[in-house]
């Protein structure tokens, strides 16, 4: 998991945020 990285690069950080955000969006959109 990208959060487990002790020193994630900004790119990896924002990719993780984008994936999490889109995942939460799907959850709220379906419910």
PDB file as gemmi writes it, atoms N, CA and C in Angstrom:
CRYST1    1.000    1.000    1.000  90.00  90.00  90.00 P 1                      
ATOM      1  N   UNK A   1       0.849  -1.192   0.000  1.00  0.00           N  
ATOM      2  CA  UNK A   1       0.000   0.000   0.000  1.00  0.00           C  
ATOM      3  C   UNK A   1       0.883   1.239   0.000  1.00  0.00           C  
ATOM      4  N   UNK A   2       0.491   2.206  -0.798  1.00  0.00           N  
ATOM      5  CA  UNK A   2       1.325   3.406  -0.941  1.00  0.00           C  
ATOM      6  C   UNK A   2       1.484   4.167   0.376  1.00  0.00           C  
ATOM      7  N   UNK A   3       0.509   4.047   1.280  1.00  0.00           N  
ATOM      8  CA  UNK A   3       0.612   4.746   2.552  1.00  0.00           C  
ATOM      9  C   UNK A   3       1.728   4.178   3.421  1.00  0.00           C  
ATOM     10  N   UNK A   4       2.094   2.918   3.177  1.00  0.00           N  
ATOM     11  CA  UNK A   4       3.122   2.269   3.984  1.00  0.00           C  
ATOM     12  C   UNK A   4       4.528   2.743   3.624  1.00  0.00           C  
ATOM     13  N   UNK A   5       4.680   3.420   2.494  1.00  0.00           N  
ATOM     14  CA  UNK A   5       5.996   3.899   2.078  1.00  0.00           C  
ATOM     15  C   UNK A   5       6.469   4.991   3.043  1.00  0.00           C  
ATOM     16  N   UNK A   6       7.676   4.842   3.582  1.00  0.00           N  
ATOM     17  CA  UNK A   6       8.193   5.799   4.552  1.00  0.00           C  
ATOM     18  C   UNK A   6       8.533   7.141   3.903  1.00  0.00           C  
ATOM     19  N   UNK A   7       8.788   7.118   2.591  1.00  0.00           N  
ATOM     20  CA  UNK A   7       9.131   8.358   1.900  1.00  0.00           C  
ATOM     21  C   UNK A   7       8.576   8.324   0.478  1.00  0.00           C  
ATOM     22  N   UNK A   8       7.250   8.412   0.342  1.00  0.00           N  
ATOM     23  CA  UNK A   8       6.633   8.332  -0.977  1.00  0.00           C  
ATOM     24  C   UNK A   8       6.958   9.558  -1.813  1.00  0.00           C  
ATOM     25  N   UNK A   9       7.119   9.364  -3.100  1.00  0.00           N  
ATOM     26  CA  UNK A   9       7.355  10.500  -3.982  1.00  0.00           C  
ATOM     27  C   UNK A   9       6.043  11.260  -4.153  1.00  0.00           C  
ATOM     28  N   UNK A  10       6.092  12.558  -4.463  1.00  0.00           N  
ATOM     29  CA  UNK A  10       4.869  13.337  -4.675  1.00  0.00           C  
ATOM     30  C   UNK A  10       3.956  12.685  -5.705  1.00  0.00           C  
ATOM     31  N   UNK A  11       4.556  12.103  -6.745  1.00  0.00           N  
ATOM     32  CA  UNK A  11       3.754  11.458  -7.789  1.00  0.00           C  
ATOM     33  C   UNK A  11       2.952  10.305  -7.193  1.00  0.00           C  
ATOM     34  N   UNK A  12       3.624   9.424  -6.457  1.00  0.00           N  
ATOM     35  CA  UNK A  12       2.935   8.289  -5.853  1.00  0.00           C  
ATOM     36  C   UNK A  12       1.870   8.762  -4.871  1.00  0.00           C  
ATOM     37  N   UNK A  13       2.177   9.836  -4.140  1.00  0.00           N  
ATOM     38  CA  UNK A  13       1.234  10.369  -3.162  1.00  0.00           C  
ATOM     39  C   UNK A  13      -0.048  10.834  -3.842  1.00  0.00           C  
ATOM     40  N   UNK A  14       0.089  11.631  -4.896  1.00  0.00           N  
ATOM     41  CA  UNK A  14      -1.093  12.156  -5.568  1.00  0.00           C  
ATOM     42  C   UNK A  14      -1.859  11.091  -6.324  1.00  0.00           C  
ATOM     43  N   UNK A  15      -1.139  10.077  -6.862  1.00  0.00           N  
ATOM     44  CA  UNK A  15      -1.826   8.955  -7.508  1.00  0.00           C  
ATOM     45  C   UNK A  15      -2.673   8.219  -6.474  1.00  0.00           C  
ATOM     46  N   UNK A  16      -2.128   8.018  -5.288  1.00  0.00           N  
ATOM     47  CA  UNK A  16      -2.873   7.350  -4.223  1.00  0.00           C  
ATOM     48  C   UNK A  16      -4.101   8.156  -3.823  1.00  0.00           C  
ATOM     49  N   UNK A  17      -3.936   9.473  -3.705  1.00  0.00           N  
ATOM     50  CA  UNK A  17      -5.059  10.344  -3.364  1.00  0.00           C  
ATOM     51  C   UNK A  17      -6.144  10.262  -4.437  1.00  0.00           C  
ATOM     52  N   UNK A  18      -5.729  10.304  -5.697  1.00  0.00           N  
ATOM     53  CA  UNK A  18      -6.688  10.253  -6.799  1.00  0.00           C  
ATOM     54  C   UNK A  18      -7.457   8.935  -6.796  1.00  0.00           C  
ATOM     55  N   UNK A  19      -6.741   7.835  -6.552  1.00  0.00           N  
ATOM     56  CA  UNK A  19      -7.397   6.529  -6.520  1.00  0.00           C  
ATOM     57  C   UNK A  19      -8.380   6.452  -5.361  1.00  0.00           C  
ATOM     58  N   UNK A  20      -7.967   6.946  -4.199  1.00  0.00           N  
ATOM     59  CA  UNK A  20      -8.839   6.924  -3.034  1.00  0.00           C  
ATOM     60  C   UNK A  20     -10.069   7.788  -3.276  1.00  0.00           C  
ATOM     61  N   UNK A  21      -9.872   8.986  -3.832  1.00  0.00           N  
ATOM     62  CA  UNK A  21     -10.959   9.907  -4.094  1.00  0.00           C  
ATOM     63  C   UNK A  21     -11.965   9.312  -5.071  1.00  0.00           C  
ATOM     64  N   UNK A  22     -11.467   8.701  -6.150  1.00  0.00           N  
ATOM     65  CA  UNK A  22     -12.363   8.113  -7.141  1.00  0.00           C  
ATOM     66  C   UNK A  22     -13.113   6.933  -6.539  1.00  0.00           C  
ATOM     67  N   UNK A  23     -12.453   6.181  -5.660  1.00  0.00           N  
ATOM     68  CA  UNK A  23     -13.090   5.037  -5.017  1.00  0.00           C  
ATOM     69  C   UNK A  23     -14.224   5.518  -4.108  1.00  0.00           C  
ATOM     70  N   UNK A  24     -13.969   6.571  -3.331  1.00  0.00           N  
ATOM     71  CA  UNK A  24     -14.997   7.112  -2.455  1.00  0.00           C  
ATOM     72  C   UNK A  24     -16.145   7.679  -3.278  1.00  0.00           C  
ATOM     73  N   UNK A  25     -15.838   8.307  -4.399  1.00  0.00           N  
ATOM     74  CA  UNK A  25     -16.868   8.857  -5.278  1.00  0.00           C  
ATOM     75  C   UNK A  25     -17.791   7.753  -5.769  1.00  0.00           C  
ATOM     76  N   UNK A  26     -17.212   6.626  -6.177  1.00  0.00           N  
ATOM     77  CA  UNK A  26     -18.009   5.490  -6.650  1.00  0.00           C  
ATOM     78  C   UNK A  26     -18.931   4.984  -5.540  1.00  0.00           C  
ATOM     79  N   UNK A  27     -18.408   4.898  -4.319  1.00  0.00           N  
ATOM     80  CA  UNK A  27     -19.215   4.428  -3.190  1.00  0.00           C  
ATOM     81  C   UNK A  27     -20.408   5.362  -2.970  1.00  0.00           C  
ATOM     82  N   UNK A  28     -20.166   6.652  -2.930  1.00  0.00           N  
ATOM     83  CA  UNK A  28     -21.244   7.602  -2.686  1.00  0.00           C  
ATOM     84  C   UNK A  28     -22.217   7.665  -3.852  1.00  0.00           C  
ATOM     85  N   UNK A  29     -21.711   7.485  -5.061  1.00  0.00           N  
ATOM     86  CA  UNK A  29     -22.564   7.559  -6.245  1.00  0.00           C  
ATOM     87  C   UNK A  29     -23.527   6.373  -6.286  1.00  0.00           C  
ATOM     88  N   UNK A  30     -23.029   5.195  -5.884  1.00  0.00           N  
ATOM     89  CA  UNK A  30     -23.863   3.992  -5.911  1.00  0.00           C  
ATOM     90  C   UNK A  30     -24.904   4.021  -4.790  1.00  0.00           C  
ATOM     91  N   UNK A  31     -24.509   4.488  -3.619  1.00  0.00           N  
ATOM     92  CA  UNK A  31     -25.411   4.472  -2.474  1.00  0.00           C  
ATOM     93  C   UNK A  31     -26.445   5.596  -2.540  1.00  0.00           C  
TER      94      UNK A  31                                                      
END                                                                             
